[in-house]
Amino acid sequence: MLAEIIWNEATLGTVMALSIPIIAIIASFWFKIESVKSESELKKSMVERGMSVDEIERVLAMRSHKK
């Protein structure tokens, strides 16, 4: 009886409608985190290769202009 009251069509529709923006927000944060991790790994690899600060800045500036 309680399940019928809680999980009727209106409640299910509301839950599904609210889950879409929540999933979008979580995906947005996940994308930002992965982007920062990717850029950090790129910087680390450039430092390990012995690139100068000016070269690294140039590469990062070119990368941001392409986006």
N, CA, C, O and CB atoms as a CASP TS submission, in Angstrom:
PFRMAT TS
TARGET T0000
AUTHOR 0000-0000-0000
METHOD Language model
MODEL 1
PARENT N/A
ATOM      1  N   MET     1       0.818  -1.185   0.000  1.00  0.00           N
ATOM      2  CA  MET     1       0.000   0.000   0.000  1.00  0.00           C
ATOM      3  C   MET     1       0.870   1.261   0.000  1.00  0.00           C
ATOM      4  O   MET     1       0.618   2.199  -0.757  1.00  0.00           O
ATOM      5  CB  MET     1      -0.935  -0.008   1.202  1.00  0.00           C
ATOM      6  N   LEU     2       1.880   1.272   0.843  1.00  0.00           N
ATOM      7  CA  LEU     2       2.776   2.428   0.898  1.00  0.00           C
ATOM      8  C   LEU     2       3.508   2.598  -0.428  1.00  0.00           C
ATOM      9  O   LEU     2       3.695   3.722  -0.893  1.00  0.00           O
ATOM     10  CB  LEU     2       3.789   2.277   2.051  1.00  0.00           C
ATOM     11  N   ALA     3       3.920   1.494  -1.036  1.00  0.00           N
ATOM     12  CA  ALA     3       4.616   1.561  -2.322  1.00  0.00           C
ATOM     13  C   ALA     3       3.711   2.140  -3.400  1.00  0.00           C
ATOM     14  O   ALA     3       4.183   2.863  -4.277  1.00  0.00           O
ATOM     15  CB  ALA     3       5.109   0.171  -2.741  1.00  0.00           C
ATOM     16  N   GLU     4       2.439   1.838  -3.349  1.00  0.00           N
ATOM     17  CA  GLU     4       1.507   2.390  -4.333  1.00  0.00           C
ATOM     18  C   GLU     4       1.356   3.896  -4.164  1.00  0.00           C
ATOM     19  O   GLU     4       1.195   4.620  -5.146  1.00  0.00           O
ATOM     20  CB  GLU     4       0.141   1.710  -4.214  1.00  0.00           C
ATOM     21  N   ILE     5       1.406   4.361  -2.940  1.00  0.00           N
ATOM     22  CA  ILE     5       1.261   5.792  -2.684  1.00  0.00           C
ATOM     23  C   ILE     5       2.532   6.533  -3.100  1.00  0.00           C
ATOM     24  O   ILE     5       2.463   7.588  -3.729  1.00  0.00           O
ATOM     25  CB  ILE     5       0.948   6.050  -1.192  1.00  0.00           C
ATOM     26  N   ILE     6       3.665   5.987  -2.752  1.00  0.00           N
ATOM     27  CA  ILE     6       4.933   6.658  -3.033  1.00  0.00           C
ATOM     28  C   ILE     6       5.286   6.603  -4.515  1.00  0.00           C
ATOM     29  O   ILE     6       5.680   7.620  -5.086  1.00  0.00           O
ATOM     30  CB  ILE     6       6.051   6.031  -2.212  1.00  0.00           C
ATOM     31  N   TRP     7       5.156   5.461  -5.140  1.00  0.00           N
ATOM     32  CA  TRP     7       5.610   5.287  -6.525  1.00  0.00           C
ATOM     33  C   TRP     7       4.468   5.310  -7.530  1.00  0.00           C
ATOM     34  O   TRP     7       4.371   4.425  -8.380  1.00  0.00           O
ATOM     35  CB  TRP     7       6.365   3.987  -6.658  1.00  0.00           C
ATOM     36  N   ASN     8       3.623   6.292  -7.442  1.00  0.00           N
ATOM     37  CA  ASN     8       2.598   6.439  -8.472  1.00  0.00           C
ATOM     38  C   ASN     8       3.207   7.159  -9.682  1.00  0.00           C
ATOM     39  O   ASN     8       4.383   7.522  -9.658  1.00  0.00           O
ATOM     40  CB  ASN     8       1.358   7.221  -7.920  1.00  0.00           C
ATOM     41  N   GLU     9       2.428   7.362 -10.716  1.00  0.00           N
ATOM     42  CA  GLU     9       2.943   7.930 -11.963  1.00  0.00           C
ATOM     43  C   GLU     9       3.454   9.356 -11.788  1.00  0.00           C
ATOM     44  O   GLU     9       4.471   9.721 -12.378  1.00  0.00           O
ATOM     45  CB  GLU     9       1.865   7.907 -13.024  1.00  0.00           C
ATOM     46  N   ALA    10       2.773  10.158 -10.995  1.00  0.00           N
ATOM     47  CA  ALA    10       3.187  11.547 -10.794  1.00  0.00           C
ATOM     48  C   ALA    10       4.517  11.622 -10.056  1.00  0.00           C
ATOM     49  O   ALA    10       5.389  12.415 -10.414  1.00  0.00           O
ATOM     50  CB  ALA    10       2.115  12.317 -10.020  1.00  0.00           C
ATOM     51  N   THR    11       4.669  10.802  -9.034  1.00  0.00           N
ATOM     52  CA  THR    11       5.916  10.794  -8.274  1.00  0.00           C
ATOM     53  C   THR    11       7.072  10.316  -9.137  1.00  0.00           C
ATOM     54  O   THR    11       8.158  10.894  -9.111  1.00  0.00           O
ATOM     55  CB  THR    11       5.784   9.907  -7.033  1.00  0.00           C
ATOM     56  N   LEU    12       6.837   9.277  -9.887  1.00  0.00           N
ATOM     57  CA  LEU    12       7.879   8.746 -10.757  1.00  0.00           C
ATOM     58  C   LEU    12       8.272   9.783 -11.812  1.00  0.00           C
ATOM     59  O   LEU    12       9.458   9.950 -12.097  1.00  0.00           O
ATOM     60  CB  LEU    12       7.406   7.441 -11.433  1.00  0.00           C
ATOM     61  N   GLY    13       7.312  10.466 -12.383  1.00  0.00           N
ATOM     62  CA  GLY    13       7.598  11.514 -13.359  1.00  0.00           C
ATOM     63  C   GLY    13       8.394  12.658 -12.762  1.00  0.00           C
ATOM     64  O   GLY    13       9.313  13.179 -13.394  1.00  0.00           O
ATOM     65  N   THR    14       8.042  13.049 -11.543  1.00  0.00           N
ATOM     66  CA  THR    14       8.756  14.124 -10.857  1.00  0.00           C
ATOM     67  C   THR    14      10.193  13.722 -10.570  1.00  0.00           C
ATOM     68  O   THR    14      11.116  14.507 -10.788  1.00  0.00           O
ATOM     69  CB  THR    14       8.043  14.499  -9.555  1.00  0.00           C
ATOM     70  N   VAL    15      10.383  12.509 -10.084  1.00  0.00           N
ATOM     71  CA  VAL    15      11.737  12.029  -9.785  1.00  0.00           C
ATOM     72  C   VAL    15      12.580  11.990 -11.051  1.00  0.00           C
ATOM     73  O   VAL    15      13.740  12.400 -11.033  1.00  0.00           O
ATOM     74  CB  VAL    15      11.689  10.631  -9.136  1.00  0.00           C
ATOM     75  N   MET    16      12.019  11.510 -12.135  1.00  0.00           N
ATOM     76  CA  MET    16      12.760  11.442 -13.389  1.00  0.00           C
ATOM     77  C   MET    16      13.072  12.841 -13.921  1.00  0.00           C
ATOM     78  O   MET    16      14.165  13.075 -14.436  1.00  0.00           O
ATOM     79  CB  MET    16      11.968  10.646 -14.430  1.00  0.00           C
ATOM     80  N   ALA    17      12.126  13.768 -13.801  1.00  0.00           N
ATOM     81  CA  ALA    17      12.351  15.134 -14.269  1.00  0.00           C
ATOM     82  C   ALA    17      13.435  15.827 -13.455  1.00  0.00           C
ATOM     83  O   ALA    17      14.221  16.597 -14.008  1.00  0.00           O
ATOM     84  CB  ALA    17      11.058  15.937 -14.203  1.00  0.00           C
ATOM     85  N   LEU    18      13.489  15.569 -12.166  1.00  0.00           N
ATOM     86  CA  LEU    18      14.516  16.178 -11.324  1.00  0.00           C
ATOM     87  C   LEU    18      15.876  15.509 -11.482  1.00  0.00           C
ATOM     88  O   LEU    18      16.906  16.137 -11.237  1.00  0.00           O
ATOM     89  CB  LEU    18      14.092  16.122  -9.878  1.00  0.00           C
ATOM     90  N   SER    19      15.889  14.253 -11.886  1.00  0.00           N
ATOM     91  CA  SER    19      17.173  13.555 -12.028  1.00  0.00           C
ATOM     92  C   SER    19      17.955  14.052 -13.239  1.00  0.00           C
ATOM     93  O   SER    19      19.183  13.960 -13.250  1.00  0.00           O
ATOM     94  CB  SER    19      16.946  12.048 -12.143  1.00  0.00           C
ATOM     95  N   ILE    20      17.278  14.573 -14.256  1.00  0.00           N
ATOM     96  CA  ILE    20      17.982  15.055 -15.450  1.00  0.00           C
ATOM     97  C   ILE    20      18.925  16.220 -15.113  1.00  0.00           C
ATOM     98  O   ILE    20      20.100  16.147 -15.473  1.00  0.00           O
ATOM     99  CB  ILE    20      16.966  15.493 -16.525  1.00  0.00           C
ATOM    100  N   PRO    21      18.478  17.280 -14.450  1.00  0.00           N
ATOM    101  CA  PRO    21      19.429  18.354 -14.118  1.00  0.00           C
ATOM    102  C   PRO    21      20.509  17.907 -13.140  1.00  0.00           C
ATOM    103  O   PRO    21      21.645  18.374 -13.221  1.00  0.00           O
ATOM    104  CB  PRO    21      18.687  19.540 -13.534  1.00  0.00           C
ATOM    105  N   ILE    22      20.176  17.018 -12.226  1.00  0.00           N
ATOM    106  CA  ILE    22      21.181  16.534 -11.280  1.00  0.00           C
ATOM    107  C   ILE    22      22.279  15.781 -12.021  1.00  0.00           C
ATOM    108  O   ILE    22      23.461  15.972 -11.738  1.00  0.00           O
ATOM    109  CB  ILE    22      20.535  15.627 -10.210  1.00  0.00           C
ATOM    110  N   ILE    23      21.902  14.939 -12.955  1.00  0.00           N
ATOM    111  CA  ILE    23      22.883  14.203 -13.748  1.00  0.00           C
ATOM    112  C   ILE    23      23.716  15.164 -14.588  1.00  0.00           C
ATOM    113  O   ILE    23      24.920  14.962 -14.746  1.00  0.00           O
ATOM    114  CB  ILE    23      22.185  13.169 -14.652  1.00  0.00           C
ATOM    115  N   ALA    24      23.089  16.208 -15.130  1.00  0.00           N
ATOM    116  CA  ALA    24      23.816  17.200 -15.928  1.00  0.00           C
ATOM    117  C   ALA    24      24.846  17.942 -15.075  1.00  0.00           C
ATOM    118  O   ALA    24      25.959  18.198 -15.535  1.00  0.00           O
ATOM    119  CB  ALA    24      22.834  18.201 -16.561  1.00  0.00           C
ATOM    120  N   ILE    25      24.491  18.280 -13.863  1.00  0.00           N
ATOM    121  CA  ILE    25      25.417  18.971 -12.964  1.00  0.00           C
ATOM    122  C   ILE    25      26.594  18.068 -12.618  1.00  0.00           C
ATOM    123  O   ILE    25      27.744  18.508 -12.646  1.00  0.00           O
ATOM    124  CB  ILE    25      24.695  19.421 -11.679  1.00  0.00           C
ATOM    125  N   ILE    26      26.317  16.822 -12.297  1.00  0.00           N
ATOM    126  CA  ILE    26      27.379  15.869 -11.969  1.00  0.00           C
ATOM    127  C   ILE    26      28.300  15.666 -13.169  1.00  0.00           C
ATOM    128  O   ILE    26      29.520  15.621 -13.011  1.00  0.00           O
ATOM    129  CB  ILE    26      26.779  14.519 -11.519  1.00  0.00           C
ATOM    130  N   ALA    27      27.727  15.543 -14.367  1.00  0.00           N
ATOM    131  CA  ALA    27      28.538  15.364 -15.577  1.00  0.00           C
ATOM    132  C   ALA    27      29.409  16.582 -15.839  1.00  0.00           C
ATOM    133  O   ALA    27      30.552  16.447 -16.276  1.00  0.00           O
ATOM    134  CB  ALA    27      27.641  15.094 -16.791  1.00  0.00           C
ATOM    135  N   SER    28      28.877  17.768 -15.574  1.00  0.00           N
ATOM    136  CA  SER    28      29.644  18.995 -15.767  1.00  0.00           C
ATOM    137  C   SER    28      30.859  19.043 -14.843  1.00  0.00           C
ATOM    138  O   SER    28      31.964  19.370 -15.276  1.00  0.00           O
ATOM    139  CB  SER    28      28.756  20.216 -15.529  1.00  0.00           C
ATOM    140  N   PHE    29      30.647  18.716 -13.576  1.00  0.00           N
ATOM    141  CA  PHE    29      31.764  18.694 -12.634  1.00  0.00           C
ATOM    142  C   PHE    29      32.781  17.631 -13.013  1.00  0.00           C
ATOM    143  O   PHE    29      33.987  17.864 -12.919  1.00  0.00           O
ATOM    144  CB  PHE    29      31.261  18.452 -11.216  1.00  0.00           C
ATOM    145  N   TRP    30      32.310  16.472 -13.438  1.00  0.00           N
ATOM    146  CA  TRP    30      33.208  15.392 -13.838  1.00  0.00           C
ATOM    147  C   TRP    30      34.053  15.826 -15.040  1.00  0.00           C
ATOM    148  O   TRP    30      35.252  15.552 -15.086  1.00  0.00           O
ATOM    149  CB  TRP    30      32.402  14.112 -14.175  1.00  0.00           C
ATOM    150  N   PHE    31      33.434  16.500 -16.009  1.00  0.00           N
ATOM    151  CA  PHE    31      34.163  16.985 -17.179  1.00  0.00           C
ATOM    152  C   PHE    31      35.237  17.988 -16.773  1.00  0.00           C
ATOM    153  O   PHE    31      36.358  17.929 -17.277  1.00  0.00           O
ATOM    154  CB  PHE    31      33.197  17.623 -18.187  1.00  0.00           C
ATOM    155  N   LYS    32      34.910  18.904 -15.871  1.00  0.00           N
ATOM    156  CA  LYS    32      35.885  19.897 -15.416  1.00  0.00           C
ATOM    157  C   LYS    32      37.051  19.228 -14.699  1.00  0.00           C
ATOM    158  O   LYS    32      38.206  19.597 -14.910  1.00  0.00           O
ATOM    159  CB  LYS    32      35.216  20.921 -14.492  1.00  0.00           C
ATOM    160  N   ILE    33      36.755  18.251 -13.857  1.00  0.00           N
ATOM    161  CA  ILE    33      37.810  17.543 -13.132  1.00  0.00           C
ATOM    162  C   ILE    33      38.723  16.812 -14.106  1.00  0.00           C
ATOM    163  O   ILE    33      39.945  16.877 -13.974  1.00  0.00           O
ATOM    164  CB  ILE    33      37.205  16.550 -12.121  1.00  0.00           C
ATOM    165  N   GLU    34      38.147  16.120 -15.080  1.00  0.00           N
ATOM    166  CA  GLU    34      38.952  15.400 -16.071  1.00  0.00           C
ATOM    167  C   GLU    34      39.782  16.364 -16.916  1.00  0.00           C
ATOM    168  O   GLU    34      40.909  16.042 -17.291  1.00  0.00           O
ATOM    169  CB  GLU    34      38.048  14.553 -16.978  1.00  0.00           C
ATOM    170  N   SER    35      39.242  17.533 -17.214  1.00  0.00           N
ATOM    171  CA  SER    35      39.969  18.533 -17.980  1.00  0.00           C
ATOM    172  C   SER    35      41.186  19.034 -17.203  1.00  0.00           C
ATOM    173  O   SER    35      42.270  19.178 -17.769  1.00  0.00           O
ATOM    174  CB  SER    35      39.047  19.703 -18.339  1.00  0.00           C
ATOM    175  N   VAL    36      41.010  19.298 -15.922  1.00  0.00           N
ATOM    176  CA  VAL    36      42.117  19.755 -15.081  1.00  0.00           C
ATOM    177  C   VAL    36      43.172  18.659 -14.957  1.00  0.00           C
ATOM    178  O   VAL    36      44.369  18.942 -15.007  1.00  0.00           O
ATOM    179  CB  VAL    36      41.605  20.169 -13.683  1.00  0.00           C
ATOM    180  N   LYS    37      42.734  17.411 -14.795  1.00  0.00           N
ATOM    181  CA  LYS    37      43.682  16.301 -14.706  1.00  0.00           C
ATOM    182  C   LYS    37      44.480  16.158 -15.997  1.00  0.00           C
ATOM    183  O   LYS    37      45.687  15.915 -15.958  1.00  0.00           O
ATOM    184  CB  LYS    37      42.947  14.994 -14.395  1.00  0.00           C
ATOM    185  N   SER    38      43.820  16.306 -17.126  1.00  0.00           N
ATOM    186  CA  SER    38      44.486  16.194 -18.419  1.00  0.00           C
ATOM    187  C   SER    38      45.539  17.290 -18.592  1.00  0.00           C
ATOM    188  O   SER    38      46.662  17.025 -19.022  1.00  0.00           O
ATOM    189  CB  SER    38      43.459  16.263 -19.554  1.00  0.00           C
ATOM    190  N   GLU    39      45.165  18.509 -18.255  1.00  0.00           N
ATOM    191  CA  GLU    39      46.113  19.617 -18.372  1.00  0.00           C
ATOM    192  C   GLU    39      47.281  19.434 -17.414  1.00  0.00           C
ATOM    193  O   GLU    39      48.421  19.744 -17.762  1.00  0.00           O
ATOM    194  CB  GLU    39      45.414  20.952 -18.101  1.00  0.00           C
ATOM    195  N   SER    40      47.016  18.944 -16.233  1.00  0.00           N
ATOM    196  CA  SER    40      48.086  18.695 -15.264  1.00  0.00           C
ATOM    197  C   SER    40      49.060  17.628 -15.766  1.00  0.00           C
ATOM    198  O   SER    40      50.273  17.775 -15.620  1.00  0.00           O
ATOM    199  CB  SER    40      47.493  18.267 -13.918  1.00  0.00           C
ATOM    200  N   GLU    41      48.534  16.566 -16.351  1.00  0.00           N
ATOM    201  CA  GLU    41      49.397  15.524 -16.901  1.00  0.00           C
ATOM    202  C   GLU    41      50.227  16.051 -18.063  1.00  0.00           C
ATOM    203  O   GLU    41      51.389  15.676 -18.216  1.00  0.00           O
ATOM    204  CB  GLU    41      48.564  14.330 -17.353  1.00  0.00           C
ATOM    205  N   LEU    42      49.634  16.922 -18.887  1.00  0.00           N
ATOM    206  CA  LEU    42      50.370  17.520 -19.998  1.00  0.00           C
ATOM    207  C   LEU    42      51.519  18.377 -19.478  1.00  0.00           C
ATOM    208  O   LEU    42      52.640  18.289 -19.981  1.00  0.00           O
ATOM    209  CB  LEU    42      49.431  18.364 -20.877  1.00  0.00           C
ATOM    210  N   LYS    43      51.246  19.197 -18.481  1.00  0.00           N
ATOM    211  CA  LYS    43      52.296  20.040 -17.900  1.00  0.00           C
ATOM    212  C   LYS    43      53.410  19.190 -17.308  1.00  0.00           C
ATOM    213  O   LYS    43      54.590  19.488 -17.489  1.00  0.00           O
ATOM    214  CB  LYS    43      51.712  20.964 -16.823  1.00  0.00           C
ATOM    215  N   LYS    44      53.032  18.135 -16.603  1.00  0.00           N
ATOM    216  CA  LYS    44      54.028  17.252 -15.991  1.00  0.00           C
ATOM    217  C   LYS    44      54.915  16.613 -17.055  1.00  0.00           C
ATOM    218  O   LYS    44      56.134  16.550 -16.896  1.00  0.00           O
ATOM    219  CB  LYS    44      53.339  16.164 -15.154  1.00  0.00           C
ATOM    220  N   SER    45      54.298  16.138 -18.144  1.00  0.00           N
ATOM    221  CA  SER    45      55.105  15.498 -19.184  1.00  0.00           C
ATOM    222  C   SER    45      56.022  16.503 -19.874  1.00  0.00           C
ATOM    223  O   SER    45      57.140  16.156 -20.254  1.00  0.00           O
ATOM    224  CB  SER    45      54.201  14.821 -20.217  1.00  0.00           C
ATOM    225  N   MET    46      55.565  17.742 -20.040  1.00  0.00           N
ATOM    226  CA  MET    46      56.416  18.748 -20.665  1.00  0.00           C
ATOM    227  C   MET    46      57.588  19.110 -19.763  1.00  0.00           C
ATOM    228  O   MET    46      58.695  19.339 -20.251  1.00  0.00           O
ATOM    229  CB  MET    46      55.606  19.999 -21.000  1.00  0.00           C
ATOM    230  N   VAL    47      57.361  19.162 -18.468  1.00  0.00           N
ATOM    231  CA  VAL    47      58.449  19.439 -17.523  1.00  0.00           C
ATOM    232  C   VAL    47      59.452  18.289 -17.526  1.00  0.00           C
ATOM    233  O   VAL    47      60.664  18.507 -17.498  1.00  0.00           O
ATOM    234  CB  VAL    47      57.891  19.663 -16.093  1.00  0.00           C
ATOM    235  N   GLU    48      58.927  17.055 -17.560  1.00  0.00           N
ATOM    236  CA  GLU    48      59.820  15.893 -17.584  1.00  0.00           C
ATOM    237  C   GLU    48      60.668  15.850 -18.852  1.00  0.00           C
ATOM    238  O   GLU    48      61.792  15.347 -18.822  1.00  0.00           O
ATOM    239  CB  GLU    48      59.012  14.608 -17.464  1.00  0.00           C
ATOM    240  N   ARG    49      60.148  16.370 -19.968  1.00  0.00           N
ATOM    241  CA  ARG    49      60.905  16.419 -21.218  1.00  0.00           C
ATOM    242  C   ARG    49      61.922  17.546 -21.227  1.00  0.00           C
ATOM    243  O   ARG    49      62.752  17.629 -22.132  1.00  0.00           O
ATOM    244  CB  ARG    49      59.964  16.575 -22.392  1.00  0.00           C
ATOM    245  N   GLY    50      61.864  18.415 -20.225  1.00  0.00           N
ATOM    246  CA  GLY    50      62.843  19.493 -20.123  1.00  0.00           C
ATOM    247  C   GLY    50      62.456  20.760 -20.867  1.00  0.00           C
ATOM    248  O   GLY    50      63.324  21.567 -21.200  1.00  0.00           O
ATOM    249  N   MET    51      61.200  20.946 -21.128  1.00  0.00           N
ATOM    250  CA  MET    51      60.759  22.155 -21.820  1.00  0.00           C
ATOM    251  C   MET    51      60.850  23.354 -20.879  1.00  0.00           C
ATOM    252  O   MET    51      60.658  23.225 -19.670  1.00  0.00           O
ATOM    253  CB  MET    51      59.313  21.989 -22.351  1.00  0.00           C
ATOM    254  N   SER    52      61.146  24.518 -21.451  1.00  0.00           N
ATOM    255  CA  SER    52      61.238  25.724 -20.634  1.00  0.00           C
ATOM    256  C   SER    52      59.837  26.244 -20.315  1.00  0.00           C
ATOM    257  O   SER    52      58.841  25.803 -20.889  1.00  0.00           O
ATOM    258  CB  SER    52      62.071  26.811 -21.355  1.00  0.00           C
ATOM    259  N   VAL    53      59.795  27.180 -19.396  1.00  0.00           N
ATOM    260  CA  VAL    53      58.517  27.772 -18.993  1.00  0.00           C
ATOM    261  C   VAL    53      57.868  28.484 -20.179  1.00  0.00           C
ATOM    262  O   VAL    53      56.654  28.401 -20.364  1.00  0.00           O
ATOM    263  CB  VAL    53      58.717  28.758 -17.817  1.00  0.00           C
ATOM    264  N   ASP    54      58.668  29.177 -20.976  1.00  0.00           N
ATOM    265  CA  ASP    54      58.129  29.889 -22.139  1.00  0.00           C
ATOM    266  C   ASP    54      57.520  28.910 -23.139  1.00  0.00           C
ATOM    267  O   ASP    54      56.460  29.184 -23.701  1.00  0.00           O
ATOM    268  CB  ASP    54      59.230  30.724 -22.820  1.00  0.00           C
ATOM    269  N   GLU    55      58.172  27.781 -23.365  1.00  0.00           N
ATOM    270  CA  GLU    55      57.641  26.775 -24.293  1.00  0.00           C
ATOM    271  C   GLU    55      56.322  26.193 -23.778  1.00  0.00           C
ATOM    272  O   GLU    55      55.373  26.002 -24.538  1.00  0.00           O
ATOM    273  CB  GLU    55      58.670  25.645 -24.505  1.00  0.00           C
ATOM    274  N   ILE    56      56.284  25.919 -22.488  1.00  0.00           N
ATOM    275  CA  ILE    56      55.069  25.367 -21.888  1.00  0.00           C
ATOM    276  C   ILE    56      53.920  26.368 -22.001  1.00  0.00           C
ATOM    277  O   ILE    56      52.799  25.998 -22.349  1.00  0.00           O
ATOM    278  CB  ILE    56      55.314  24.995 -20.407  1.00  0.00           C
ATOM    279  N   GLU    57      54.206  27.636 -21.706  1.00  0.00           N
ATOM    280  CA  GLU    57      53.167  28.667 -21.822  1.00  0.00           C
ATOM    281  C   GLU    57      52.673  28.783 -23.256  1.00  0.00           C
ATOM    282  O   GLU    57      51.476  28.955 -23.490  1.00  0.00           O
ATOM    283  CB  GLU    57      53.696  30.024 -21.339  1.00  0.00           C
ATOM    284  N   ARG    58      53.584  28.691 -24.214  1.00  0.00           N
ATOM    285  CA  ARG    58      53.205  28.786 -25.617  1.00  0.00           C
ATOM    286  C   ARG    58      52.293  27.624 -26.015  1.00  0.00           C
ATOM    287  O   ARG    58      51.291  27.820 -26.702  1.00  0.00           O
ATOM    288  CB  ARG    58      54.455  28.812 -26.506  1.00  0.00           C
ATOM    289  N   VAL    59      52.649  26.416 -25.578  1.00  0.00           N
ATOM    290  CA  VAL    59      51.834  25.238 -25.898  1.00  0.00           C
ATOM    291  C   VAL    59      50.450  25.356 -25.277  1.00  0.00           C
ATOM    292  O   VAL    59      49.450  25.060 -25.931  1.00  0.00           O
ATOM    293  CB  VAL    59      52.524  23.952 -25.410  1.00  0.00           C
ATOM    294  N   LEU    60      50.384  25.780 -24.034  1.00  0.00           N
ATOM    295  CA  LEU    60      49.093  25.914 -23.357  1.00  0.00           C
ATOM    296  C   LEU    60      48.250  27.024 -23.976  1.00  0.00           C
ATOM    297  O   LEU    60      47.029  26.900 -24.062  1.00  0.00           O
ATOM    298  CB  LEU    60      49.301  26.188 -21.869  1.00  0.00           C
ATOM    299  N   ALA    61      48.893  28.103 -24.405  1.00  0.00           N
ATOM    300  CA  ALA    61      48.153  29.189 -25.059  1.00  0.00           C
ATOM    301  C   ALA    61      47.591  28.710 -26.395  1.00  0.00           C
ATOM    302  O   ALA    61      46.453  29.032 -26.736  1.00  0.00           O
ATOM    303  CB  ALA    61      49.063  30.428 -25.269  1.00  0.00           C
ATOM    304  N   MET    62      48.372  27.946 -27.152  1.00  0.00           N
ATOM    305  CA  MET    62      47.898  27.424 -28.429  1.00  0.00           C
ATOM    306  C   MET    62      46.756  26.441 -28.210  1.00  0.00           C
ATOM    307  O   MET    62      45.807  26.396 -28.993  1.00  0.00           O
ATOM    308  CB  MET    62      49.044  26.750 -29.197  1.00  0.00           C
ATOM    309  N   ARG    63      46.851  25.659 -27.149  1.00  0.00           N
ATOM    310  CA  ARG    63      45.807  24.688 -26.841  1.00  0.00           C
ATOM    311  C   ARG    63      44.496  25.375 -26.482  1.00  0.00           C
ATOM    312  O   ARG    63      43.424  24.916 -26.876  1.00  0.00           O
ATOM    313  CB  ARG    63      46.249  23.784 -25.700  1.00  0.00           C
ATOM    314  N   SER    64      44.578  26.471 -25.737  1.00  0.00           N
ATOM    315  CA  SER    64      43.361  27.173 -25.332  1.00  0.00           C
ATOM    316  C   SER    64      42.738  27.931 -26.501  1.00  0.00           C
ATOM    317  O   SER    64      41.522  28.117 -26.529  1.00  0.00           O
ATOM    318  CB  SER    64      43.662  28.138 -24.186  1.00  0.00           C
ATOM    319  N   HIS    65      43.542  28.369 -27.463  1.00  0.00           N
ATOM    320  CA  HIS    65      43.001  29.071 -28.629  1.00  0.00           C
ATOM    321  C   HIS    65      42.247  28.116 -29.539  1.00  0.00           C
ATOM    322  O   HIS    65      41.298  28.526 -30.208  1.00  0.00           O
ATOM    323  CB  HIS    65      44.124  29.760 -29.410  1.00  0.00           C
ATOM    324  N   LYS    66      42.649  26.848 -29.579  1.00  0.00           N
ATOM    325  CA  LYS    66      41.975  25.869 -30.426  1.00  0.00           C
ATOM    326  C   LYS    66      40.580  25.542 -29.896  1.00  0.00           C
ATOM    327  O   LYS    66      39.681  25.203 -30.666  1.00  0.00           O
ATOM    328  CB  LYS    66      42.811  24.593 -30.525  1.00  0.00           C
ATOM    329  N   LYS    67      40.406  25.645 -28.598  1.00  0.00           N
ATOM    330  CA  LYS    67      39.100  25.353 -27.995  1.00  0.00           C
ATOM    331  C   LYS    67      38.189  26.510 -28.272  1.00  0.00           C
ATOM    332  O   LYS    67      37.029  26.493 -27.861  1.00  0.00           O
ATOM    333  CB  LYS    67      39.211  25.093 -26.468  1.00  0.00           C
TER
END
